Amino acid sequence: MATGSCQAPVQALTLRAPVQALALRAPVQALTLRAPVQALTLRAPVQALALRAPVQALTLRAPVQALTLRAPVQALALEVA
């Protein structure tokens, strides 16, 4: 499994392979998860987030405009003020 971080703005990002930990620190227009993720942390705004594969821990520290859950999320933390 991979670990990654995104620090520059992204228009569209699709994950198709399992990821252990991913932290997004830059705005993303569309993020789609098609493979399992152990830990996903969003620290920058996301316009559209679609979860199509299981996520163990999802932490939202920035606004998400549209959230689509089509797979289980074991733990969800909302830390948006």
N, C-alpha and C positions, 0 to 999 in steps of 0.2 A: 504494500500500500504506500501511496505517496503522501507527502505533507507539502503544503504550499501556502503562498501568500500573494495577494494581488494588491499592488500599491499605486497603480496608474488607472485612470478611468477606462472602463470597458463598455462597449456597446452590447455585446451578447457573449455569454460564456455558458458552455454546456459541458458538464462532467460526465464522461462515459465509462470511466474506470474507477474502482473503489479508491477512496481517499481517507486517510486516517484523520488529518486535521487540515482545515482550510480557513484562513482568516482574510476577509476582504476589507481593505482599508481605503478603497477608492470607490467612487460611485459606479454602479452597474445598471444598465437599462434593463437587461433580461438575463436572469440566471436560472438555468434548468439543471437539476440533478437527475441523472439517469442511472447512477450507480450508487451503492451504499456509501455513506459518509459517517464517520464516527463523531467528529466534532466540527460544526460549522458556526463561525462567528462573523456577523455582519457589523462592521464598525463605520460604514458609510451608507448613504441612501441607496436603495434598490427600487426600481420602478416595478418590476415583475419578478417574483420568485415562485418557481414551480418545482415542487418536490415530487418526483416520480419514483423514488427509491427510498428505502429506510434511512433515517437519520437518528443516531443515538442522542446527540445533544445539539440543539439549535439555540443560539444566543443572538437575540436582536438588540443591538445597541444603537441602531439608527432606524429612521423610518423606512417602512416597506409599503409601497402604494398598493400592490396587489399580491396576495399570497394564495397559492393553490397547493393544497395538500392532497396527494393521491397515494401516499404511502405513510406508514407509521412513523411518528416522531416520539421517541422515548421520553425526552426531557426538553421542555421549551422554557426559555428564560426571556422575559421582556424587560429590557432595561432602558427603554426609550422614555425620555422626559416629556 
